[in-house]
């Protein structure tokens, strides 16, 4: 494997935290790990380039010196999905910029951790979705999911989309995004999804990234 792609069942499920923790863990094991956030939104301007806060978190966790223009080649100021953001900001998305940035990073690193944006059917361009980017990069996937109410539907739809496109799913990570979050459905959701999908399930406790990646 040259890397993994971290996707989610939704936005706000903790993809960045899981991606950063994986990159941090690989680095601590002595692996030359690179990170990438191909497309971002809600970015802050740095010079002539908008940068996603997710990319900054990933860069810090992995301890890399790669330029942010490679780590996060496409980023919009508007905090919505990339395709509508490109229409609002009147900016064309250059997919080749993403592909070339990924290849450059692959040449510098032994293993890549790539974080998506939103879920697998978030549109990057008209008729081009996150799932198409995953296929283009040829990566297997870790799916980050909510543990609580509503996750069965979102998770099974995501699994179906990935498998229909012949994309390998490494595991499902049910991630707590708050230490206080509690939902009665959590006790049954993970086991039900595991039985229905046959995919490995990992229950992840709330992560304090500042303490995890020093």
C-alpha positions in Angstrom: 0.0 0.0 0.0 1.2 3.5 -0.9 -1.3 5.0 1.5 -4.9 5.2 2.8 -7.8 7.6 2.2 -9.8 8.7 5.2 -13.4 9.5 4.3 -16.5 9.9 6.5 -20.2 9.3 6.5 -20.7 13.1 6.9 -19.0 16.3 7.8 -17.9 16.8 11.4 -17.4 13.1 12.2 -13.8 13.5 13.1 -11.9 12.7 9.8 -9.1 15.2 10.6 -8.6 13.9 14.2 -8.4 10.3 13.0 -6.2 11.2 10.0 -3.8 13.1 12.3 -3.7 10.4 14.9 -2.9 7.8 12.3 -0.1 10.0 10.8 1.2 10.7 14.3 1.2 6.9 15.1 3.0 6.0 11.9 5.6 8.7 12.5 6.3 7.4 16.0 6.8 3.9 14.5 9.6 5.4 12.3 7.6 5.4 9.1 8.2 8.3 6.7 4.6 9.4 6.5 3.2 12.2 4.3 -0.2 13.8 4.6 -2.6 15.5 2.2 -5.9 17.3 2.2 -6.5 17.5 -1.6 -9.5 19.8 -1.3 -10.6 22.1 1.5 -13.1 24.8 2.2 -13.4 27.5 4.9 -9.7 28.2 4.5 -7.7 31.1 5.7 -5.5 33.1 3.3 -1.7 32.5 3.5 0.0 34.6 0.9 -1.8 34.0 -2.4 -3.2 30.7 -1.3 -6.1 29.7 0.9 -5.3 26.9 3.4 -7.6 24.5 5.2 -7.2 24.4 9.0 -7.4 20.6 8.6 -4.2 20.7 6.5 -2.5 22.7 9.3 -3.5 20.1 11.9 -2.3 17.2 9.7 1.0 18.9 9.0 1.7 19.4 12.7 0.7 15.8 13.5 2.9 14.3 10.9 5.8 16.7 11.5 6.4 17.3 7.8 8.1 20.2 6.1 6.2 19.9 2.8 4.8 23.1 1.4 1.1 23.7 2.1 0.5 24.2 -1.6 1.2 20.5 -2.0 -0.5 19.3 1.1 -3.7 21.3 0.3 -3.5 22.2 -3.4 -7.2 23.3 -3.7 -8.9 25.3 -1.0 -11.8 27.7 -0.9 -12.7 30.6 1.4 -16.4 29.7 1.4 -17.1 26.9 3.9 -19.4 24.7 1.7 -18.8 21.8 -0.7 -16.1 22.4 -3.3 -18.3 22.5 -6.4 -20.8 25.1 -5.1 -17.8 27.0 -3.5 -16.1 27.1 -6.9 -19.3 28.6 -8.5 -19.6 31.2 -5.8 -15.9 32.2 -6.0 -15.8 31.9 -9.8 -12.7 29.6 -9.6 -12.1 26.6 -11.8 -10.9 23.4 -10.0 -7.8 22.0 -11.6 -7.9 18.2 -10.9 -4.4 17.8 -12.4 -3.1 20.1 -9.7 -4.4 17.6 -7.1 -2.9 14.6 -9.0 0.5 16.1 -9.5 0.7 17.3 -5.9 -0.1 13.8 -4.7 2.6 12.2 -6.9 5.2 14.7 -5.7 4.3 13.9 -2.1 4.5 10.1 -2.8 8.0 10.5 -4.1 9.0 12.2 -0.8 7.3 9.8 1.6 7.0 6.1 2.2 3.3 6.2 3.1 0.5 8.7 2.5 -2.5 9.6 4.7 -5.0 11.4 2.6 -8.1 13.1 4.1 -11.2 13.7 2.1 -13.8 16.4 2.4 -17.3 15.5 3.8 -18.6 12.2 2.5 -17.9 10.1 -0.6 -20.6 11.8 -2.7 -19.6 15.4 -2.0 -19.1 17.0 -5.4 -15.6 18.4 -6.2 -16.7 19.4 -9.7 -19.8 18.8 -11.7 -20.0 15.0 -12.2 -16.8 14.5 -10.2 -17.2 13.4 -6.6 -14.9 12.5 -3.7 -15.4 8.8 -4.6 -14.0 9.5 -8.0 -10.9 11.0 -6.4 -10.4 7.9 -4.3 -10.6 5.7 -7.4 -8.1 8.0 -9.2 -5.6 7.8 -6.4 -6.0 4.0 -6.2 -6.3 4.0 -2.4 -8.1 1.8 0.1 -10.4 3.6 2.6 -11.0 4.0 6.3 -14.5 5.3 6.9 -15.0 7.5 10.0 -18.6 7.3 11.3 -20.8 8.8 14.0 -21.5 6.2 16.8 -25.0 7.6 17.6 -28.5 7.8 16.1 -28.7 7.9 12.3 -25.4 6.2 11.7 -26.8 2.9 10.4 -28.3 4.6 7.4 -25.4 6.9 6.7 -22.8 4.2 7.2 -24.5 1.5 5.1 -25.1 4.0 2.2 -21.4 5.0 2.3 -20.3 1.3 2.3 -22.6 0.5 -0.6 -21.2 3.4 -2.6 -17.6 2.4 -2.0 -18.1 -1.3 -2.7 -20.2 -0.5 -5.8 -17.1 1.3 -7.1 -14.8 -1.6 -6.2 -13.0 0.4 -3.5 -11.6 -1.6 -0.6 -12.7 -0.7 2.9 -10.1 -1.4 5.5 -12.3 -0.7 8.5 -15.0 1.5 10.0 -14.0 3.8 12.8 -16.9 4.9 15.1 -15.5 8.1 16.5 -16.6 10.0 19.6 -16.3 13.7 18.7 -17.0 14.9 22.3 -16.1 13.3 25.7 -19.6 14.1 26.9 -21.5 12.7 23.9 -23.8 9.9 24.8 -26.5 8.2 22.8 -28.6 5.1 23.7 -28.3 3.8 20.2 -24.5 3.6 20.4 -24.7 0.3 22.2 -26.4 -1.5 19.4 -25.4 0.5 16.3 -21.8 -0.8 16.0 -22.8 -4.5 16.4 -25.7 -4.1 13.9 -23.5 -2.5 11.3 -20.8 -5.1 11.8 -23.3 -7.9 11.3 -24.9 -6.2 8.2 -21.7 -5.2 6.5 -19.2 -7.8 7.6 -16.6 -5.0 7.8 -14.2 -4.7 10.7 -15.4 -2.1 13.2 -13.3 0.0 15.6 -14.8 1.9 18.4 -12.7 5.0 19.0 -12.9 7.0 22.3 -12.6 10.7 22.3 -9.1 11.8 21.3 -7.3 14.8 22.7 -4.9 15.3 19.8 -2.7 17.7 21.7 -2.0 15.0 24.2 -1.8 12.2 21.6 0.6 13.9 19.2 3.3 15.7 21.2 
